[in-house]
């Protein structure tokens, strides 16, 4: 089947839906959302805990409730979408090949693409844990799917490796289901989860968090029987003699998220090695003209509200591109250094207050100034009480700062 669409959005999660709605509301009618799942909403459908929507809707919602707000809007605006549809490839000329259960193989030619594929979890293979390969080892998101969507139990004695937010939330969820969560292990000397999740999911349920610990062995043949853990030194190397065995039948891995960027690479889009997402300009446009990126496929966000806001801007900018074209001129790079791990966008032609700067720090620190420099002059400086890599930071610029940055030749963001 050969199709032509003015705008194709790849991914029907919170980012894809928000981008499509924004494009529709800004005047683009010929839109197609491609979603590989059975329903719109993506990962939100299995996130039955509350805490979503405080920024977007000024009320606390569960994941499915948040997704429903957007799916209802998709239906009201009559935006076309194709479920159970896997995108196989996307080329630099914006030709998309996808396969659908209902429509078969589709060749789609489009004038603009918004990448909104989200992210995936790192697995055991990515962190090289030694030992046998028994049943009972899950990523935290997979365990969440089994429990919240399929209604299955996964085990009775649980250990969680990694203090990412999904792992913390699952520690609480499993406890409420009657399982014993023995401990949460974290390789680093600080947690990678939001402070509110540490308090509400661990401290409120007396679940211990063991920092500077990792797993050095897995025991079990058919089913997991236990794990061997060890303390690590400042180089994150296990300390000999610190090993201890913990009996458990289930291990959950919450060891990081990775933007789902195989299609991004397929389209020959430039990738930022620090975020594992696309390099974008202030319009959320990638290095390939007419291909935009937003949400967790661009860089991993803490809150879905930020994803939706960013995706709405992507939809608006894609609309402007389709209507007016965006002339690619010389871009200026924003350099992240001196305690700042990355900054998004990574480059710009002309900044406006509409474009926030997102960044993360490299290590936890307190009472530091975040500064934006234009040719050596600090045009923005704000002191933060505490900064941690687990929490994404946002800088909102005013007209005066944007004017100075637009005139400068060297721009950086750093801690001082």
Long-range contacts (C-beta under 8 A, 24 or more apart in sequence): 1-103, 1-104, 1-105, 1-106, 1-107, 2-106, 2-107, 2-108, 2-109, 3-32, 3-106, 3-107, 3-108, 3-109, 4-108, 4-109, 4-110, 5-30, 5-31, 5-32, 5-108, 5-109, 5-110, 5-111, 6-30, 6-31, 6-110, 6-111, 6-112, 6-322, 7-31, 7-32, 7-110, 7-111, 7-112, 7-113, 7-114, 7-318, 7-319, 7-322, 8-32, 8-33, 8-34, 8-96, 8-108, 8-110, 8-112, 8-113, 8-114, 9-33, 9-34, 9-113, 9-114, 9-116, 10-34, 10-87, 10-90, 10-96, 10-113, 10-114, 10-115, 10-116, 10-117, 10-263, 11-35, 11-42, 11-115, 11-116, 11-117, 11-118, 11-295, 11-297, 12-37, 12-40, 12-41, 12-42, 12-81, 12-83, 13-40, 13-41, 13-42, 13-43, 13-44, 13-116, 13-118, 13-295, 14-41, 14-42, 14-44, 14-66, 14-67, 14-70, 14-295, 14-304, 14-307, 14-308, 14-311, 15-116, 15-118, 15-294, 15-295, 15-296, 15-297, 15-307, 15-308, 15-310, 15-311, 15-314, 16-42, 16-114, 16-116, 16-295, 16-311, 17-41, 17-67, 17-70, 17-71, 17-73, 17-74, 17-311, 18-70, 18-307, 18-308, 18-309, 18-311, 18-312, 18-315, 19-114, 19-116, 19-292, 19-294, 19-311, 19-312, 19-314, 19-315, 19-318, 20-74, 20-79, 20-81, 20-114, 20-315, 21-70, 21-73, 21-74, 21-77, 21-79, 21-312, 21-315, 22-311, 22-312, 22-313, 22-314, 22-315, 22-316, 22-319, 23-114, 23-315, 23-316, 23-318, 23-319, 24-77, 24-79, 24-315, 25-77, 25-315, 26-315, 26-316, 26-319, 26-320, 27-319, 27-323, 28-318, 28-319, 28-322, 31-79, 31-80, 32-80, 32-81, 32-82, 32-108, 32-110, 33-74, 33-79, 33-80, 33-81, 33-82, 34-81, 34-82, 34-85, 34-87, 34-96, 34-98, 35-81, 35-82, 35-83, 35-84, 35-85, 36-84, 36-85, 36-86, 36-87, 37-83, 37-84, 38-83, 38-84, 39-71, 39-83, 40-67, 40-70, 40-71, 40-74, 40-81, 40-83, 41-67, 41-68, 41-70, 41-71, 42-67, 42-118, 43-118, 43-141, 44-304, 45-149, 46-141, 46-144, 46-145, 46-148, 46-149, 47-144, 47-148, 47-169, 48-148, 49-169, 49-172, 49-173, 51-196, 52-303, 52-304, 52-305, 53-304, 53-305, 54-305, 55-303, 55-305, 55-306, 55-309, 56-305, 56-308, 56-309, 63-304, 66-304, 70-308, 87-263, 89-263, 89-266, 90-263, 90-266, 90-267, 90-291, 91-266, 91-267, 92-267, 92-268, 92-288, 94-267, 94-290, 94-291, 111-290, 111-322, 112-290, 112-291, 112-292, 112-318, 112-321, 112-322, 113-267, 113-290, 113-291, 113-292, 114-292, 114-293, 114-294, 114-311, 114-314, 114-315, 114-318, 115-263, 115-264, 115-269, 115-278, 115-286, 115-291, 115-292, 115-293, 115-294, 115-297, 115-298, 116-293, 116-294, 116-295, 116-297, 116-311, 116-314, 117-259, 117-260, 117-261, 117-263, 117-264, 117-297, 118-259, 118-260, 118-295, 118-296, 118-297, 119-257, 119-258, 119-259, 119-260, 119-296, 119-297, 119-300, 120-257, 120-258, 120-260, 121-166, 121-253, 121-254, 121-255, 121-256, 121-257, 121-258, 122-253, 122-255, 122-256, 122-257, 122-258, 123-253, 124-253, 126-255, 127-253, 127-255, 129-215, 129-216, 129-217, 129-218, 130-216, 130-217, 130-218, 131-217, 131-218, 131-219, 131-227, 131-228, 132-218, 132-219, 132-220, 132-221, 133-218, 134-218, 134-220, 134-221, 134-222, 134-223, 134-224, 134-225, 135-222, 135-223, 135-224, 136-220, 136-223, 136-224, 136-249, 136-250, 136-251, 137-218, 137-224, 137-250, 137-251, 137-253, 138-250, 138-251, 138-252, 138-253, 139-252, 139-253, 139-254, 140-164, 140-166, 140-167, 140-169, 140-170, 140-252, 140-253, 140-254, 141-166, 143-170, 143-174, 143-250, 143-252, 144-169, 144-170, 144-173, 147-173, 147-174, 147-177, 148-173, 153-177, 153-179, 154-250, 155-179, 155-248, 155-249, 155-250, 156-180, 156-249, 156-250, 157-182, 157-247, 157-248, 157-249, 157-250, 158-182, 158-248, 158-249, 158-250, 158-251, 158-252, 159-183, 159-184, 159-185, 159-227, 159-246, 159-248, 159-250, 159-251, 159-252, 160-184, 160-185, 160-251, 160-252, 160-253, 160-254, 161-185, 161-214, 161-215, 161-251, 161-252, 161-253, 161-254, 161-255, 162-186, 162-187, 162-192, 162-253, 162-254, 162-255, 162-256, 163-191, 163-192, 163-193, 163-198, 163-209, 163-254, 164-192, 164-193, 164-254, 164-255, 164-256, 164-257, 164-390, 165-192, 165-193, 165-194, 165-197, 165-254, 165-302, 166-254, 167-193, 167-252, 167-253, 167-254, 168-193, 168-197, 168-198, 168-201, 168-202, 168-254, 169-197, 169-201, 170-252, 170-254, 171-201, 171-202, 171-205, 171-207, 172-200, 172-201, 172-202, 172-204, 172-205, 175-205, 175-207, 179-250, 181-205, 181-207, 182-208, 182-246, 182-248, 183-207, 183-208, 183-209, 183-210, 183-246, 184-208, 184-209, 184-210, 185-210, 185-213, 185-214, 185-215, 185-229, 186-210, 186-211, 186-212, 186-213, 187-212, 187-213, 187-214, 187-232, 187-236, 188-212, 188-236, 190-364, 190-388, 190-390, 191-390, 192-256, 192-389, 192-390, 193-390, 194-302, 194-390, 194-391, 195-391, 214-238, 215-251, 216-243, 217-243, 218-251, 219-245, 223-249, 224-248, 224-249, 224-250, 224-251, 225-249, 227-251, 257-296, 257-300, 259-296, 259-297, 259-298, 259-299, 259-300, 260-296, 260-297, 261-297, 264-293, 264-297, 267-291, 269-293, 272-342, 272-346, 274-336, 274-341, 274-342, 275-299, 275-300, 275-342, 275-344, 277-344, 279-346, 279-347, 280-344, 280-345, 280-346, 280-347, 281-331, 281-345, 281-346, 281-347, 281-348, 281-349, 282-345, 282-348, 282-349, 282-350, 282-351, 282-352, 282-355, 283-317, 283-320, 283-321, 283-326, 284-310, 284-313, 284-314, 284-317, 284-345, 285-317, 285-321, 285-326, 289-326, 289-328, 290-321, 292-317, 292-318, 292-321, 298-344, 299-342, 299-344, 299-358, 299-392, 301-392, 302-390, 302-391, 302-392, 306-392, 306-394, 313-354, 313-355, 332-408, 332-409, 332-411, 333-411, 334-411, 334-412, 334-413, 335-410, 335-411, 335-412, 335-413, 336-412, 336-413, 336-414, 337-412, 337-413, 337-414, 338-414, 338-415, 338-416, 339-363, 339-365, 339-368, 339-414, 339-415, 340-370, 340-413, 340-414, 340-415, 341-389, 343-413, 348-405, 350-406, 351-397, 351-402, 351-405, 351-406, 352-399, 352-402, 353-396, 353-397, 353-398, 353-399, 353-402, 355-397, 356-394, 356-395, 356-396, 356-397, 357-394, 357-395, 357-397, 357-413, 358-392, 358-393, 358-394, 359-392, 359-393, 359-395, 359-413, 360-389, 360-391, 360-392, 360-393, 361-387, 361-388, 361-389, 361-393, 361-415, 362-389, 363-389, 364-388, 364-389, 365-415, 368-415, 368-416, 369-415, 369-416, 370-395, 370-413, 370-414, 370-415, 371-413, 371-414, 371-415, 371-416, 372-397, 372-401, 372-405, 372-411, 372-412, 372-413, 373-410, 373-411, 373-412, 373-413, 373-414, 374-404, 374-405, 374-407, 374-408, 374-410, 374-411, 375-408, 375-409, 375-410, 376-410, 377-404, 378-416, 379-404, 379-405, 381-416, 387-415
